[in-house]
C-alpha cells in the first residue's frame, strides 16, 4: 500500500513526511489557492519535502489548452505527475 497525503498545506505535508510514511502528495489548484500562495512555489516546495510522486493538476478544461499546461507543470520537477 502507498500513502499519499491530499493537501497543499506545507506544514501538514512536513508533519506527515516526518512520520516516514508519505509516499507522495496529491494536490490541485483549488487546494493551492486556499494557501494564498503562488501555484509554482507551492508545488516546488512540496517537491523539496517529499521524494515521491506529486500530483499537480491543470486548470484548463479543453484538451488544446490542457496538454500544453500539463507539459509546463510536469517540467517543474521530475516527480510531478
C-alpha positions in Angstrom: 0.0 0.0 0.0 1.1 3.6 -0.7 0.2 6.6 1.4 -0.5 9.9 -0.4 -1.4 13.0 1.5 -4.0 15.1 -0.2 -3.3 18.8 0.7 -1.4 21.9 -0.3 -0.7 22.9 3.3 3.1 22.8 3.6 3.0 22.3 7.4 0.7 19.3 7.1 3.0 17.8 4.4 6.1 18.4 6.5 4.5 16.9 9.6 3.2 13.8 7.7 6.6 13.4 5.9 8.4 13.4 9.2 6.5 10.2 10.2 8.3 8.4 7.3 5.1 7.0 5.8 4.3 9.5 3.0 4.9 8.1 -0.5 3.6 11.1 -2.4 1.3 14.1 -2.5 -1.9 14.8 -4.4 -2.9 18.4 -4.7 -4.8 20.7 -7.1 -5.2 24.3 -8.0 -8.1 24.8 -5.6 -6.1 23.4 -2.6 -3.2 25.6 -3.5 -5.4 28.7 -3.9 -6.5 28.2 -0.3 -2.9 28.7 0.8 -2.9 32.2 -0.7 0.4 31.3 -2.4 1.6 31.0 -5.9 0.9 27.7 -7.6 4.5 27.1 -8.8 6.2 28.0 -5.5 3.9 25.6 -3.5 4.5 22.7 -6.0 8.2 23.3 -5.9 8.2 23.4 -2.1 6.2 20.2 -1.9 8.8 18.5 -4.2 11.6 19.6 -1.8 9.8 17.8 1.1 8.5 14.6 -0.5 10.6 12.4 -2.7 7.8 10.7 -4.5 5.0 11.3 -7.0 3.5 14.8 -6.7 0.2 15.2 -8.5 -0.4 18.8 -9.6 -3.5 19.3 -11.7 -4.3 21.6 -14.6 -6.9 24.3 -14.5 -7.7 24.2 -18.2 -10.6 22.0 -19.3 -10.2 21.9 -23.1 -7.6 19.5 -24.4 -5.9 22.0 -26.8 -5.1 24.2 -23.7 -4.8 21.4 -21.1 -2.0 19.5 -22.8 0.4 22.5 -23.0 -0.4 23.4 -19.4 0.2 19.9 -18.2 3.6 19.8 -20.0 4.6 23.0 -18.3 3.6 21.7 -14.9 5.5 18.5 -15.5 8.7 20.4 -16.2 8.6 21.8 -12.6 10.3 18.7 -11.2 10.9 15.1 -12.2 8.4 13.8 -9.5 5.5 15.9 -10.8 2.9 13.7 -12.5 
